[in-house]
Amino acid sequence: MRRRLSVPAVALTALLPALLTGCGIRTTSVPVDAGAAPSRVPCSVTDDGTTQAAPQGVPVRVYLVCGSQLEAVDRRSPLPEEKAGGDPVRTAGVLLAQLLAEPSEAERQAGFTTEVRGPLTVGGGHAGDPAGALRLSRQPEDLAPTSLSQLVCTFAESSAGAGGHTVLLGGPGKYAPKRYRCTTDLREHPDSTPPTAPPTG
């Protein structure tokens, strides 16, 4: 003959599973939406939708810093169209001026900054330099790594470059210019030393 559980025993039996699960958050096989991940800096300048006059000047591309990497930004130089092409030194001067300028409001909102600081100028090579060499008013090795990386990639990816994503760059002294390379790794890690290759390579 089976014994019937008393009322207190029945209550204890009902509570036992709840007590065994503890007081923490119950596990579930259903995915839980914990919200969106922290948003990244956009690193992209978008049109604000306003109607403006056609931009004046020559289109140029410079490399700015965004999210600890180098990102290309398209700008307009005030250089007249008739003076735009065929002169690597003039092109380098225009690009350097763009790098020295503070980012626009739209660029700042998108997360862009520049590490290139003046006073700094660029000119043609010295007598005996390889063709296409550029000379800065400061020795490249004396610049901050990120600043030099911006210069290297901006010059190398323009008509001021020496071909093959490189630029021949020297300083004001007698040291021979070096052929600096703009690589994917450098764009991702601009605080590293830009890689070099033989000047004639």
Buried (B, 14 or more C-beta within 10 A) or exposed (E): EEEEEEEEEEEEEEEEEEEEEEEEEEEEEEEEEEEEEEEEEEBEBEEEEEEEEEEEBBEBBBBBBBEEBBBEBEBEBEBEEEEBEEBBBBBBBBBBBBBBEEBEEEBEBBBBEBBBEEEBBBEBBBEEBBEBBBBBEBBBEEBEBBBBBBBBBBBBBBBBBBEEBBBBBBBEEEEBBBBBBBBEEBBEBBEEEBBBEEBEE
